[in-house]
Amino acid sequence: MRAIHVCLLTLAMLAAPVTGHAQAAAPNSASSDSASSDAGQARLRAPADAAQWFQDARFGMFIHWGVYSVPGRGEWVMNEEKIPIAEYEKFAGRFDPRKFDAKAIVGLAKRAGMKYITITSKHHDGFAMWPTGQSRWNIADATPFKRDPLKELADEAHRQGIKLFFYYSQLDWHHPDYAPLGRTGHSAGRPAGGDFNRYLDYMDAQLSELLTRYGEIGGIWFDGMWDKPDADWRLGRTYDLIHRLQPKALIGSNHHKHPYPGEDFQMFEKDLPGANTAGFNTAGVSTLPLEMCDTISGAWGYNANDRNYKSAKQLVQLLVRAAGAGSNFLLNIGPTAQGEVQPEFVERLTAVGRWMDANGATIHATRAGPIAPRPWGVSTQAKDGTVYLHVLDWQDDHLLLPPLEGIATASEFGSGKALALKRLPEGLVVELPKADPEQWDRIIALRPKAGASD
C-alpha cells in the first residue's frame, strides 16, 4: 500500500465529495410565462409506475423520418434552403419507402438493448406520417406509399415488447393557421393571417388520433415550442387531453425550459443533464425522470453527405455517462427515403447490443450512483444497493473513491474476480482490473454488506 499512499494526493483531487445523485435537483416548479396559461395548468399526470418503467428502461431509439428524407439533406432542409410549400410538396410524390420493415427496425432496437422507440409522427414541415383525417398533407394522401408506417411500427413494437413514443412538432411550417410566424419558416410562402387557436385545435385533433389508433403508447415527445416562446400554447388543455386518453402515457417537451405542470420527464438535446455544450439547455435539472438525446452521425434526419459517425465505443460511453447522470439515452437513426436504416447505423447498434448483452445489468433498472460523475467515469446503483463503477478514462491500477458506507466487497463485473478494497482516512481505494486498450468500460461491482440496502 506504500505506492498507493504516494499517489493519494493526485487521486484525491479527482475525487470530490459524495453527492448521492449526479446533479443537484432544481425545484420542480413551472415557469410563469404564457405557455401554459390557457385552460389553466395541467391537472393530470402519468402514474408513478409509468415513470419508474421509463427510468428503468435507460436506453431508447429515436427515429427522424419523413419527406425530408427524399432530398437527403436533413430534417431542416425546408427552412435552411428557403423552399416554399409548393416546391417542398413535390418531395412527397417521390416518397415511396417500399423497403421500410417495421419488424427489422424494432428487432434492431431490441438487439441493441433499447426498451423503447420514439418516432417523428410530424416534424416541423407539418407532414403527418400517418393517415390523419385533419389534412391531406400526410403519407397516405400525398405519397405513392399509401401505407401507415406508424401502425406497422406500433403493431411490431407491441409484439416484441418495446414501447412506442410519438414525437410531435408543435411548430408547423406548412399549416396556414400557424400564425403569426415564429422564428423559423418565413420562406414557406404561406398567406398572411391565420388563427392560432384553430391551429391548436388541429394539433389536439391530430394528437387524439395518435392516442386512440395505435394501442397503448409510451408517451408524447413534443418539440418546437421554442419557435414561439411567448405564445399561449394551451398546454393545460393539451396535456390533460393526452393523460385522459392514455393515462400511462408520459409527456416530455424539448422546449429547453424547466418542466411545466403536466410534463412527466425532462429532456436534454445533445447534452447530459446540467450541461450546455450545445447551447440549448439553459434550464436546471428537475426532479422528474431525465432523458438526453443524440445522433449517431451529425444529423437527425437522413443526410446523404454526413459521414461523421460516432464509433460504437463513443456511443457506449455516452450511454454509460447518461446512466451515471441519472438519465435515459435516446439514440437517433434517420432512415432513407426508401425506408432503410443505413448500414453504418446497423453496424454500430449491433456492436452496442453486444456490449449491452454482457453489461446491461449495470445500466438497465439502475439509478445514478452515490459518486457524482468524474473525468474518469461514473457510478450507477442497482436496486439491491450494488454500486457499479464505470471506469472510462483511467489507466492506473488503483482508484481513490470518496468514503462509502456499507460497502463490503469489490469485484470485476462479469468475471466476478475479487478486487482489493482498502479503507483510508481519505476514502476507499479500490484495485482495478488491468487496463485493456480494447475495453470500452472497466466495470467494478461494489457490493453492500448483507442487509445494508434494506
C-alpha positions, -999 to +999 in steps of 0.1 A: +000+000+000+030+023+002+028+031-035-009+039-031-001+065-004+024+082-028-004+089-053-032+097-029-028+135-032-032+133-070-062+109-067-079+129-041-081+160-063-101+138-087-125+125-061-150+152-050-175+146-021-203+121-024-234+137-037-260+109-037-270+118-073-254+131-104-265+167-101-284+187-076-321+188-085-338+221-090-373+226-076-399+211-099-418+243-104-432+256-136-422+288-154-448+316-151-447+327-188-477+324-211-471+289-225-494+272-200-519+299-193-549+289-213-572+263-197-552+266-165-523+244-156-525+207-164-543+187-137-533+152-147-501+133-145-489+098-156-489+073-127-457+066-108-453+031-122-451+046-158-423+070-147-405+041-129-407+020-160-392+049-180-363+053-156-356+016-156-356+015-194-325+037-197-320+033-235-342+040-264-342+045-302-351+079-318-363+078-354-364+110-376-381+101-408-403+120-433-405+136-467-372+154-459-355+121-464-361+124-501-337+153-507-314+137-481-301+169-466-315+167-431-349+174-415-344+212-416-339+214-454-372+233-460-362+261-437-325+262-444-328+262-481-358+285-481-380+261-501-416+273-505-445+250-497-454+245-534-419+232-542-415+213-510-447+193-515-432+178-546-409+157-524-440+138-512-446+125-547-412+108-545-416+094-510-423+057-515-404+038-488-411+003-500-381-011-481-395+000-448-395-030-425-411-024-390-401-059-378-364-053-387-363-018-371-379-030-339-357-060-338-326-038-343-337-017-313-343-047-292-310-063-300-292-031-292-307-033-256-332-005-263-365-006-244-385+020-264-387+038-297-396+074-303-406+082-339-414+115-356-451+114-363-450+150-375-419+172-378-416+209-384-426+206-421-461+196-409-461+163-428-480+136-410-465+101-411-500+085-406-533+089-425-546+118-404-581+130-411-572+166-404-552+173-435-542+157-468-506+166-461-499+130-449-483+098-460-515+081-472-529+110-493-498+128-505-474+099-514-475+068-535-467+047-504-503+047-491-494+026-460-494+036-423-459+031-410-468+041-375-494+013-374-469-012-387-443+000-361-468+001-333-481-035-340-445-048-342-434-029-311-463-045-291-453-080-305-417-075-294-423-059-261-410-024-270-428+007-260-436+033-287-435+071-282-446+096-308-426+128-314-449+156-324-437+190-336-459+219-323-441+241-348-456+238-383-441+254-415-469+242-436-502+249-418-519+282-427-531+287-391-497+285-375-497+323-372-482+347-366-450+331-377-424+324-352-386+324-355-385+300-385-403+290-417-405+326-431-398+314-467-427+289-468-449+313-488-480+309-466-508+335-469-509+362-442-534+358-414-544+326-397-559+317-364-535+302-339-563+288-317-577+270-347-542+256-353-541+243-317-575+227-322-560+210-353-530+199-332-552+184-305-573+166-331-541+150-346-529+140-311-563+124-304-558+103-335-523+092-324-536+084-289-566+063-300-555+043-331-523+026-320-530+008-288-511+017-256-482+041-263-453+051-241-458+088-244-457+120-265-423+138-272-430+174-280-407+198-299-409+232-315-425+254-287-392+274-287-403+288-321-429+310-304-419+310-267-443+338-258-474+323-274-502+308-254-498+271-263-528+259-242-506+233-226-531+226-198-558+216-222-534+196-244-516+178-216-549+169-199-562+155-232-532+132-235-534+120-200-572+114-203-569+094-235-538+075-224-534+077-186-500+059-186-485+080-215-456+102-204-453+138-217-420+155-223-412+187-242-380+198-259-387+235-250-354+239-232-371+253-201-379+240-167-407+214-169-443+227-169-471+212-149-483+180-166-449+170-180-436+137-168-400+138-178-373+164-187-352+161-218-318+175-229-308+178-265-273+167-274-261+172-238-260+154-205-284+168-178-269+200-164-245+205-193-250+230-221-222+225-247-248+225-275-263+259-263-299+245-259-301+236-223-303+267-201-328+252-176-318+235-144-322+198-137-356+189-123-366+160-100-385+144-129-371+114-148-345+126-173-336+118-209-308+130-232-309+125-269-281+124-295-273+113-330-250+086-345-239+109-372-242+147-371-278+148-385-312+138-372-330+133-405-312+114-433-283+133-447-265+115-476-234+137-472-230+132-435-202+107-427-193+120-393-203+088-375-197+082-338-179+049-330-196+021-311-172+029-283-183+065-282-220+055-282-215+031-253-196+057-233-224+082-239-250+057-227-229+050-196-224+086-188-261+093-193-269+065-168-244+078-144-262+112-146-295+095-138-307+099-174-320+078-202-302+079-236-323+083-267-301+075-297-312+086-332-313+069-366-325+086-398-339+061-423-335+068-460-364+078-484-366+041-492-372+033-455-338+016-450-316+021-419-280+030-430-256+000-427-233+022-407-260+027-381-269-011-381-232-019-376-229+004-346-261-006-329-252-042-333-219-036-315-236-016-288-260-046-284-232-070-279-219-048-251-253-045-236-258-083-236-227-085-214-231-054-193-268-043-195-274-052-158-252-022-149-274+001-169-310-011-170-330-006-138-302+015-122-302+050-109-273+075-106-248+061-082-235+077-050-204+091-067-211+121-089-197+119-125-159+123-127-135+127-156-126+091-151-162+078-154-194+074-134-213+052-110-247+036-112-266+018-085-289-012-087-320-017-066-301-042-043-276-015-033-248-027-056-227+002-069-212-001-103-181+019-111-178+026-148-141+034-153-139+050-188-107+070-187-082+060-161-051+039-168-037+033-132-044+001-113-060+018-082-087+044-078-095+065-048-132+070-041-150+092-015-159+075+017-188+050+011-206+034+040-219-001+038-196-014+010-182-048+018-166-062-013-153-052-047-151-074-078-147-072-115-182-072-131-186-102-154-157-124-142-165-120-105-128-117-098-123-103-063-105-069-061-087-055-031-106-028-012-088-006+013-103+020+037-082+050+043-090+083+061-093+099+026-118+074+014-119+040-003-091+027-025-102+000-049-080-022-070-089-021-107-086-048-133-057-044-156-064-017-183-071-031-217-069-006-247-097-026-264-120-024-234-146+004-235-155+004-199-139-013-169-168-021-146-163-028-109-191-040-086-191-027-051-214-049-031-230-039+002-229-057+035-259-081+040-289-060+049-272-027+041-297-019+013-328-028+033 
